[in-house]
Amino acid sequence: MSNTAGQVIKCKAAVAWEAGKPLVIEEVEVAPPQANEVRVKILFTALCHTDVYFWEAKGQTPLFPRIFGHEAGGVVESVGEGVKDLQPGDHVLPVFTGECGDCLHCKSEESNMCDLLRINTDRGVMISDGKSRFSIKGQPIHHFVGTSTFSEYTVVHFGCLAKINPAAPLDKVCVLSCGISTGLGATLNVAKPKKGSSVAIFGLGAVGLAAAEGARILGASRIIGVDLNPARFEEAKKFGCNEFVNPKDHSKPVQEVIAGMTDGGVDRSVECTGSIQAMISAFECVHDGWGVAVLVGVPNKDDAFKTHPMNFLNERTLKGTFFGNYKTRTDIPGVVEKYLKKELELEKFITHSVPFGEINKAFEYMLKGESIRCIIRM
């Protein structure tokens, strides 16, 4: 075991003290892992839009002070009792959703939505005892989605850690622990476009670009990117998008524009914005008889989806996905292998990199829409 096992570790963490205010680098105390928990040394973490969303706390339950971060790569420092599959030195990706291995969802081949470890954005403590493992001078600091990777050390339930090949560079594969896997899996595991088919991607942020990448990998011939920001179109060509539609350029609904371009509709669509209007358009733009639309984006809590039932009776399918239908421990190591075999490119998703002390720059890049992913070097 490491010489810090069983002891409190003092380290640096970026703490959000209040909504929308810059993070502050503080010395925090990180308690040892309890039963079924693992303490991880974080080496690289990326900023995902979800962190920004909850940091702004507009329409979200504000929970502060809090340590955000959930897209990361690190090394196991020590393990709590009952942890069998992980040991100090293992390379891991912490994931915001887990796989306990015992619940009905984990036992089902069709689901990755673990009953015990499913994402919970309102919980700021560990499941086992309802307490935080972080404190500053005795004041507890809230966790975020069970990962809190904006800290040099963090404590995570073992079911939320994907053990990966140590040959994989953590500064690249860390982006697979959230957004990239979500978009990629939405296409590879759920939409499943056939070779030579047409796919519309709504929203060309990191998740949408990953969905496009999945369509490119599967050999779709027409990949139509839909976004309100035309500045994203050039970048999206690197991810396989070869046609573009800006809904603002047209007087009629974008689903009608796409149907006109594709002789009645695309074979598959993937919606990655969270906008209700985009969800309706994504469903209504797929071809009758065989079209499948997949929803990825997270809507506002009061939103409702409205479409005519004939759209279903005309043999269109609407599906949803959570984290790309990947199981954390079972499947994510295989996605890392895809990267190692050069079947998947990650470098093009990573547009910026900053040292830990400049973490607020990563927020600026994202708020200005300049970055796809910014890696924060711990």
LUMKE-694114 format. One record per residue (C-alpha): residue number from 1; z, y, x. Coordinates in nm, 4 decimals, always signed. Layout:
N
ATOM, NUM, Z, Y, X
...
***
This chain:
378
ATOM, 1, +0.0000, +0.0000, +0.0000
ATOM, 2, -0.0464, +0.3591, +0.1054
ATOM, 3, +0.2533, +0.5408, +0.2522
ATOM, 4, +0.2607, +0.7787, -0.0467
ATOM, 5, +0.2862, +0.4975, -0.3051
ATOM, 6, +0.5802, +0.5414, -0.5418
ATOM, 7, +0.6419, +0.8992, -0.4323
ATOM, 8, +0.5645, +1.2370, -0.5861
ATOM, 9, +0.2609, +1.3923, -0.4157
ATOM, 10, +0.2321, +1.7697, -0.3726
ATOM, 11, -0.1273, +1.8864, -0.3735
ATOM, 12, -0.3618, +2.1607, -0.4897
ATOM, 13, -0.4943, +2.1791, -0.8446
ATOM, 14, -0.6973, +2.4370, -1.0366
ATOM, 15, -0.4785, +2.5276, -1.3342
ATOM, 16, -0.5989, +2.6996, -1.6516
ATOM, 17, -0.3015, +2.9084, -1.7671
ATOM, 18, -0.4711, +3.0575, -2.0697
ATOM, 19, -0.7990, +3.0381, -2.2611
ATOM, 20, -1.1010, +3.1923, -2.0908
ATOM, 21, -0.9064, +3.3245, -1.7889
ATOM, 22, -1.0116, +3.2224, -1.4352
ATOM, 23, -0.8480, +2.9040, -1.3032
ATOM, 24, -0.5726, +2.9487, -1.0449
ATOM, 25, -0.5335, +2.7201, -0.7433
ATOM, 26, -0.1671, +2.6117, -0.7518
ATOM, 27, +0.0531, +2.3613, -0.5708
ATOM, 28, +0.1324, +2.0893, -0.8253
ATOM, 29, +0.3512, +1.7828, -0.8137
ATOM, 30, +0.1794, +1.4611, -0.9195
ATOM, 31, +0.4152, +1.1812, -1.0267
ATOM, 32, +0.3507, +0.8193, -0.9272
ATOM, 33, +0.1514, +0.6017, -1.1696
ATOM, 34, +0.3488, +0.4152, -1.4371
ATOM, 35, +0.2546, +0.0769, -1.5881
ATOM, 36, -0.1241, +0.0360, -1.6337
ATOM, 37, -0.1880, +0.3643, -1.4522
ATOM, 38, -0.3631, +0.4482, -1.1276
ATOM, 39, -0.3267, +0.7502, -0.9011
ATOM, 40, -0.6606, +0.8635, -0.7628
ATOM, 41, -0.7498, +1.0975, -0.4769
ATOM, 42, -1.0382, +1.3065, -0.6138
ATOM, 43, -1.3042, +1.3835, -0.3525
ATOM, 44, -1.5764, +1.5444, -0.5645
ATOM, 45, -1.5738, +1.6751, -0.9193
ATOM, 46, -1.8486, +1.8383, -1.1228
ATOM, 47, -1.8227, +2.0937, -1.4013
ATOM, 48, -1.9427, +1.9738, -1.7421
ATOM, 49, -2.0010, +2.1978, -2.0417
ATOM, 50, -1.7175, +2.0219, -2.2261
ATOM, 51, -1.4664, +2.1607, -1.9742
ATOM, 52, -1.5969, +2.5123, -2.0420
ATOM, 53, -1.5866, +2.4541, -2.4189
ATOM, 54, -1.2162, +2.3628, -2.4173
ATOM, 55, -1.1299, +2.6229, -2.1533
ATOM, 56, -1.2770, +2.8925, -2.3790
ATOM, 57, -1.0882, +2.7287, -2.6711
ATOM, 58, -1.3131, +2.8889, -2.9308
ATOM, 59, -1.2757, +2.6641, -3.2343
ATOM, 60, -1.0753, +2.4112, -3.0278
ATOM, 61, -0.7028, +2.3476, -3.0223
ATOM, 62, -0.5742, +2.5639, -2.7349
ATOM, 63, -0.3495, +2.3603, -2.5046
ATOM, 64, -0.2313, +2.5440, -2.1928
ATOM, 65, -0.1407, +2.5354, -1.9082
ATOM, 66, -0.3881, +2.2568, -1.8437
ATOM, 67, -0.5805, +2.0884, -1.5632
ATOM, 68, -0.9402, +2.0380, -1.6746
ATOM, 69, -1.2128, +1.8263, -1.5141
ATOM, 70, -1.3551, +1.4906, -1.6165
ATOM, 71, -1.6716, +1.4306, -1.4146
ATOM, 72, -1.5647, +1.3087, -1.0736
ATOM, 73, -1.5513, +1.0492, -0.7993
ATOM, 74, -1.2540, +0.9426, -0.5907
ATOM, 75, -1.0542, +0.6735, -0.4159
ATOM, 76, -0.7536, +0.4832, -0.5507
ATOM, 77, -0.4334, +0.5966, -0.3765
ATOM, 78, -0.1829, +0.3661, -0.5534
ATOM, 79, -0.1525, +0.1566, -0.8691
ATOM, 80, +0.1241, +0.1105, -1.1255
ATOM, 81, +0.2585, -0.2255, -1.2389
ATOM, 82, +0.0271, -0.4467, -1.4387
ATOM, 83, -0.2941, -0.3112, -1.2819
ATOM, 84, -0.4894, -0.6164, -1.1628
ATOM, 85, -0.8487, -0.5132, -1.0993
ATOM, 86, -0.7906, -0.2091, -0.8783
ATOM, 87, -0.6213, -0.1564, -0.5445
ATOM, 88, -0.5745, +0.1290, -0.2959
ATOM, 89, -0.9030, +0.2190, -0.1266
ATOM, 90, -1.1290, +0.1235, -0.4195
ATOM, 91, -1.3977, +0.3783, -0.5059
ATOM, 92, -1.3825, +0.4841, -0.8700
ATOM, 93, -1.5315, +0.7173, -1.1286
ATOM, 94, -1.2728, +0.8425, -1.3808
ATOM, 95, -1.4213, +0.8501, -1.7338
ATOM, 96, -1.3041, +1.0445, -2.0422
ATOM, 97, -1.3242, +0.7303, -2.2543
ATOM, 98, -1.1953, +0.3883, -2.1596
ATOM, 99, -1.2180, +0.0147, -2.2017
ATOM, 100, -0.8848, -0.1603, -2.2568
ATOM, 101, -1.0569, -0.4976, -2.2873
ATOM, 102, -0.8396, -0.6182, -2.5759
ATOM, 103, -0.9289, -0.4238, -2.8938
ATOM, 104, -1.1983, -0.5138, -3.1479
ATOM, 105, -1.4344, -0.2538, -3.0021
ATOM, 106, -1.3962, -0.3807, -2.6465
ATOM, 107, -1.4518, -0.7386, -2.7623
ATOM, 108, -1.7685, -0.6391, -2.9485
ATOM, 109, -2.0933, -0.6383, -2.7507
ATOM, 110, -2.2190, -0.3618, -2.9789
ATOM, 111, -1.9480, -0.0999, -2.9214
ATOM, 112, -1.8000, +0.1022, -2.6381
ATOM, 113, -1.5491, +0.2919, -2.8548
ATOM, 114, -1.2168, +0.1500, -2.7359
ATOM, 115, -0.9366, +0.1891, -2.9934
ATOM, 116, -0.6708, +0.2614, -2.7294
ATOM, 117, -0.8595, +0.4810, -2.4845
ATOM, 118, -1.1224, +0.6606, -2.6923
ATOM, 119, -1.1545, +1.0292, -2.6056
ATOM, 120, -0.8726, +1.2443, -2.7419
ATOM, 121, -0.9186, +1.6128, -2.6619
ATOM, 122, -0.5900, +1.7208, -2.8217
ATOM, 123, -0.3642, +1.4899, -2.6194
ATOM, 124, -0.2308, +1.6486, -2.3015
ATOM, 125, -0.0059, +1.3604, -2.1914
ATOM, 126, -0.0276, +0.9967, -2.0788
ATOM, 127, -0.0452, +0.7282, -2.3495
ATOM, 128, +0.2337, +0.5045, -2.2159
ATOM, 129, +0.5270, +0.7465, -2.2419
ATOM, 130, +0.3872, +1.0682, -2.3926
ATOM, 131, +0.4653, +1.2625, -2.0742
ATOM, 132, +0.2587, +1.4555, -1.8219
ATOM, 133, +0.2274, +1.3384, -1.4614
ATOM, 134, +0.1663, +1.6980, -1.3466
ATOM, 135, +0.4282, +1.9675, -1.3004
ATOM, 136, +0.4778, +2.2996, -1.1241
ATOM, 137, +0.8441, +2.3706, -1.0364
ATOM, 138, +0.9547, +2.1440, -1.3173
ATOM, 139, +0.7153, +2.2856, -1.5808
ATOM, 140, +0.4854, +2.0143, -1.7190
ATOM, 141, +0.1106, +2.0870, -1.7032
ATOM, 142, -0.1135, +1.9292, -1.9682
ATOM, 143, -0.3733, +1.6633, -1.8909
ATOM, 144, -0.7318, +1.6801, -2.0226
ATOM, 145, -0.9131, +1.3777, -2.1760
ATOM, 146, -0.7079, +1.1410, -1.9616
ATOM, 147, -0.8752, +1.2438, -1.6352
ATOM, 148, -0.7829, +1.5990, -1.5142
ATOM, 149, -1.0015, +1.5864, -1.2055
ATOM, 150, -0.9588, +1.9529, -1.1015
ATOM, 151, -0.6687, +1.8295, -0.8884
ATOM, 152, -0.6671, +1.6688, -0.5432
ATOM, 153, -0.4717, +1.3802, -0.6990
ATOM, 154, -0.4647, +1.2711, -1.0619
ATOM, 155, -0.3190, +0.9853, -1.2671
ATOM, 156, -0.5478, +0.7882, -1.4980
ATOM, 157, -0.5108, +0.4805, -1.7223
ATOM, 158, -0.6783, +0.1870, -1.5434
ATOM, 159, -0.9106, +0.1353, -1.8416
ATOM, 160, -1.0675, +0.4780, -1.7776
ATOM, 161, -1.1779, +0.3965, -1.4231
ATOM, 162, -1.5125, +0.2429, -1.3299
ATOM, 163, -1.4832, +0.0588, -0.9975
ATOM, 164, -1.8068, +0.1217, -0.8115
ATOM, 165, -1.9915, +0.0124, -0.4989
ATOM, 166, -1.8320, +0.1965, -0.2009
ATOM, 167, -2.1833, +0.2419, -0.0555
ATOM, 168, -2.2634, +0.4947, -0.3309
ATOM, 169, -2.2195, +0.8592, -0.2229
ATOM, 170, -1.9433, +1.0016, -0.4432
ATOM, 171, -2.0858, +1.3542, -0.4229
ATOM, 172, -2.3925, +1.2258, -0.6136
ATOM, 173, -2.2700, +0.9474, -0.8438
ATOM, 174, -1.9743, +1.1541, -0.9696
ATOM, 175, -2.2165, +1.3083, -1.2237
ATOM, 176, -2.2543, +0.9637, -1.3851
ATOM, 177, -1.9011, +0.9753, -1.5246
ATOM, 178, -2.0020, +1.1934, -1.8217
ATOM, 179, -2.3134, +1.3945, -1.9039
ATOM, 180, -2.5843, +1.2096, -1.7160
ATOM, 181, -2.4770, +0.8664, -1.8444
ATOM, 182, -2.4482, +1.0072, -2.1976
ATOM, 183, -2.8085, +1.1300, -2.2035
ATOM, 184, -2.9528, +0.8426, -2.0042
ATOM, 185, -2.7836, +0.5790, -2.2213
ATOM, 186, -2.8885, +0.7556, -2.5425
ATOM, 187, -3.2484, +0.6799, -2.4422
ATOM, 188, -3.2155, +0.3512, -2.2498
ATOM, 189, -2.9592, +0.1840, -2.4778
ATOM, 190, -3.0140, +0.3405, -2.8200
ATOM, 191, -3.3531, +0.5112, -2.8695
ATOM, 192, -3.5351, +0.2525, -2.6520
ATOM, 193, -3.8834, +0.4073, -2.6579
ATOM, 194, -4.1665, +0.1680, -2.5775
ATOM, 195, -4.4021, +0.2208, -2.2834
ATOM, 196, -4.6705, +0.4722, -2.3726
ATOM, 197, -4.4790, +0.6154, -2.6695
ATOM, 198, -4.3853, +0.9737, -2.7590
ATOM, 199, -4.0317, +1.1160, -2.7385
ATOM, 200, -3.8951, +1.4576, -2.8377
ATOM, 201, -3.5835, +1.5817, -2.6553
ATOM, 202, -3.3865, +1.8590, -2.8275
ATOM, 203, -3.1872, +2.0649, -2.5774
ATOM, 204, -3.2711, +2.0700, -2.2058
ATOM, 205, -2.9237, +2.1002, -2.0540
ATOM, 206, -2.7887, +1.8254, -1.8280
ATOM, 207, -2.7574, +1.5714, -2.1122
ATOM, 208, -3.1039, +1.6403, -2.2513
ATOM, 209, -3.2609, +1.6222, -1.9053
ATOM, 210, -3.0879, +1.2866, -1.8530
ATOM, 211, -3.2292, +1.1696, -2.1876
ATOM, 212, -3.5755, +1.2783, -2.0693
ATOM, 213, -3.5185, +1.0921, -1.7414
ATOM, 214, -3.4439, +0.7782, -1.9460
ATOM, 215, -3.7721, +0.8210, -2.1366
ATOM, 216, -3.9550, +0.8659, -1.8040
ATOM, 217, -3.7953, +0.5488, -1.6618
ATOM, 218, -3.9047, +0.3506, -1.9714
ATOM, 219, -4.2629, +0.4778, -1.9405
ATOM, 220, -4.2946, +0.7097, -2.2407
ATOM, 221, -4.6260, +0.8953, -2.2104
ATOM, 222, -4.5453, +1.2111, -2.4084
ATOM, 223, -4.2042, +1.3650, -2.3507
ATOM, 224, -4.1726, +1.6845, -2.5520
ATOM, 225, -3.8881, +1.9190, -2.4544
ATOM, 226, -3.7522, +2.1455, -2.7283
ATOM, 227, -3.5343, +2.4411, -2.6279
ATOM, 228, -3.4733, +2.8035, -2.7272
ATOM, 229, -3.4615, +2.9031, -2.3588
ATOM, 230, -3.8124, +2.8833, -2.2052
ATOM, 231, -3.6626, +2.9341, -1.8576
ATOM, 232, -3.5633, +2.5664, -1.8712
ATOM, 233, -3.9167, +2.4353, -1.9189
ATOM, 234, -4.0276, +2.4450, -1.5536
ATOM, 235, -3.7166, +2.2579, -1.4339
ATOM, 236, -3.7585, +1.9974, -1.7093
ATOM, 237, -4.0957, +1.8872, -1.5662
ATOM, 238, -3.9034, +1.7163, -1.2836
ATOM, 239, -3.7364, +1.4946, -1.5454
ATOM, 240, -4.0577, +1.3775, -1.7095
ATOM, 241, -4.1052, +1.6440, -1.9804
ATOM, 242, -4.4777, +1.7136, -2.0043
ATOM, 243, -4.4976, +1.9260, -2.3233
ATOM, 244, -4.2717, +2.2012, -2.4540
ATOM, 245, -4.1863, +2.3634, -2.7853
ATOM, 246, -3.9752, +2.6762, -2.8303
ATOM, 247, -3.8781, +2.6904, -3.2011
ATOM, 248, -3.8680, +3.0728, -3.1730
ATOM, 249, -4.2461, +3.0773, -3.1104
ATOM, 250, -4.3268, +2.9316, -3.4532
ATOM, 251, -4.2934, +3.0532, -3.8102
ATOM, 252, -4.2615, +2.7014, -3.9554
ATOM, 253, -3.9781, +2.4510, -3.8915
ATOM, 254, -4.0003, +2.2840, -3.5513
ATOM, 255, -4.0191, +1.9362, -3.7113
ATOM, 256, -4.3487, +2.0409, -3.8745
ATOM, 257, -4.4781, +2.1761, -3.5431
ATOM, 258, -4.3982, +1.8438, -3.3705
ATOM, 259, -4.5506, +1.6384, -3.6548
ATOM, 260, -4.8684, +1.8448, -3.6177
ATOM, 261, -4.8823, +1.7824, -3.2416
ATOM, 262, -4.8248, +1.4071, -3.2703
ATOM, 263, -5.0303, +1.2916, -3.5696
ATOM, 264, -4.7362, +1.2619, -3.8065
ATOM, 265, -4.4323, +1.2578, -3.5774
ATOM, 266, -4.2906, +1.1251, -3.2512
ATOM, 267, -4.1851, +0.7621, -3.2033
ATOM, 268, -3.8359, +0.8611, -3.0876
ATOM, 269, -3.6241, +1.1759, -3.0698
ATOM, 270, -3.2948, +1.2471, -2.8953
ATOM, 271, -3.0840, +1.5464, -3.0019
ATOM, 272, -2.8601, +1.6917, -2.7278
ATOM, 273, -2.7491, +2.0322, -2.8560
ATOM, 274, -2.4831, +1.9845, -3.1234
ATOM, 275, -2.6696, +2.2268, -3.3525
ATOM, 276, -2.6913, +2.0984, -3.7099
ATOM, 277, -3.0378, +2.2527, -3.7465
ATOM, 278, -3.1553, +2.0688, -3.4333
ATOM, 279, -3.0101, +1.7421, -3.5693
ATOM, 280, -3.2035, +1.7779, -3.8959
ATOM, 281, -3.5214, +1.8685, -3.7051
ATOM, 282, -3.4761, +1.5732, -3.4674
ATOM, 283, -3.4480, +1.3323, -3.7613
ATOM, 284, -3.7299, +1.4823, -3.9641
ATOM, 285, -3.9739, +1.4982, -3.6690
ATOM, 286, -3.9903, +1.1209, -3.6125
ATOM, 287, -4.2817, +0.9222, -3.7561
ATOM, 288, -4.2350, +0.7402, -4.0852
ATOM, 289, -4.2501, +0.3612, -4.0680
ATOM, 290, -4.0913, +0.3230, -3.7250
ATOM, 291, -3.9434, +0.6503, -3.5970
ATOM, 292, -3.5883, +0.6506, -3.4583
ATOM, 293, -3.3776, +0.9634, -3.4033
ATOM, 294, -3.0603, +0.9524, -3.1918
ATOM, 295, -2.7852, +1.2143, -3.2186
ATOM, 296, -2.5873, +1.2904, -2.9011
ATOM, 297, -2.4696, +1.6515, -2.9412
ATOM, 298, -2.1213, +1.7207, -3.0782
ATOM, 299, -2.1218, +1.9390, -3.3921
ATOM, 300, -1.8616, +2.1909, -3.5061
ATOM, 301, -1.5869, +2.0306, -3.7106
ATOM, 302, -1.6961, +2.1851, -4.0440
ATOM, 303, -2.0674, +2.1036, -4.0109
ATOM, 304, -2.2530, +1.8873, -4.2632
ATOM, 305, -2.5907, +1.7214, -4.2207
ATOM, 306, -2.8430, +1.7486, -4.5051
ATOM, 307, -3.1792, +1.5730, -4.5415
ATOM, 308, -3.3742, +1.4188, -4.8268
ATOM, 309, -3.3030, +1.0451, -4.8844
ATOM, 310, -3.6803, +0.9792, -4.8910
ATOM, 311, -3.6748, +1.0383, -4.5151
ATOM, 312, -3.4767, +0.7137, -4.4864
ATOM, 313, -3.6709, +0.5281, -4.7559
ATOM, 314, -3.9895, +0.6091, -4.5627
ATOM, 315, -3.8485, +0.3937, -4.2823
ATOM, 316, -3.7076, +0.6475, -4.0437
ATOM, 317, -3.3867, +0.5483, -3.8651
ATOM, 318, -3.1005, +0.7795, -3.7689
ATOM, 319, -2.8544, +0.6616, -3.5033
ATOM, 320, -2.5620, +0.8124, -3.3203
ATOM, 321, -2.4276, +0.7376, -2.9764
ATOM, 322, -2.1063, +0.7959, -2.7852
ATOM, 323, -2.1223, +0.8118, -2.4027
ATOM, 324, -2.4688, +0.6508, -2.4109
ATOM, 325, -2.3216, +0.3251, -2.5497
ATOM, 326, -2.1940, +0.2417, -2.1999
ATOM, 327, -1.8633, +0.0567, -2.1618
ATOM, 328, -1.6657, +0.2298, -1.8874
ATOM, 329, -1.5613, -0.0635, -1.6701
ATOM, 330, -1.8322, -0.3135, -1.7639
ATOM, 331, -2.1451, -0.0968, -1.7560
ATOM, 332, -2.1009, +0.2167, -1.5425
ATOM, 333, -2.0919, +0.0244, -1.2104
ATOM, 334, -2.4423, -0.1012, -1.3016
ATOM, 335, -2.5693, +0.2537, -1.3582
ATOM, 336, -2.4478, +0.3371, -1.0057
ATOM, 337, -2.6483, +0.0354, -0.8782
ATOM, 338, -2.9615, +0.1753, -1.0511
ATOM, 339, -2.9183, +0.4879, -0.8395
ATOM, 340, -2.8668, +0.2832, -0.5216
ATOM, 341, -3.1881, +0.0873, -0.5995
ATOM, 342, -3.3738, +0.4185, -0.6426
ATOM, 343, -3.4498, +0.3415, -1.0084
ATOM, 344, -3.2631, +0.6589, -1.1052
ATOM, 345, -3.2712, +0.9987, -0.9340
ATOM, 346, -2.9511, +1.2064, -0.9349
ATOM, 347, -3.0204, +1.4728, -0.6716
ATOM, 348, -3.2355, +1.6778, -0.9095
ATOM, 349, -2.9437, +1.7173, -1.1526
ATOM, 350, -2.7292, +1.8765, -0.8804
ATOM, 351, -2.8295, +2.2412, -0.8450
ATOM, 352, -2.5169, +2.3957, -0.6872
ATOM, 353, -2.2151, +2.3048, -0.4759
ATOM, 354, -1.8958, +2.5011, -0.4046
ATOM, 355, -1.5675, +2.4372, -0.2187
ATOM, 356, -1.2595, +2.3761, -0.4365
ATOM, 357, -1.1240, +2.7260, -0.3698
ATOM, 358, -1.4343, +2.8748, -0.5355
ATOM, 359, -1.4197, +2.6607, -0.8520
ATOM, 360, -1.4510, +2.9695, -1.0742
ATOM, 361, -1.8038, +3.0189, -0.9342
ATOM, 362, -1.9020, +2.6891, -1.0999
ATOM, 363, -1.7922, +2.8340, -1.4342
ATOM, 364, -1.9991, +3.1487, -1.3682
ATOM, 365, -2.3125, +2.9458, -1.2888
ATOM, 366, -2.2765, +2.7469, -1.6092
ATOM, 367, -2.1963, +3.0445, -1.8331
ATOM, 368, -2.5075, +3.2215, -1.6992
ATOM, 369, -2.7160, +2.9071, -1.7568
ATOM, 370, -2.8081, +2.8927, -1.3874
ATOM, 371, -2.6819, +2.5438, -1.3034
ATOM, 372, -2.7489, +2.1947, -1.4328
ATOM, 373, -2.4586, +2.0483, -1.2361
ATOM, 374, -2.2382, +2.2174, -0.9776
ATOM, 375, -2.0423, +1.9856, -0.7471
ATOM, 376, -1.6953, +2.1025, -0.6449
ATOM, 377, -1.5958, +1.9693, -0.3029
ATOM, 378, -1.2240, +1.8899, -0.2881
***
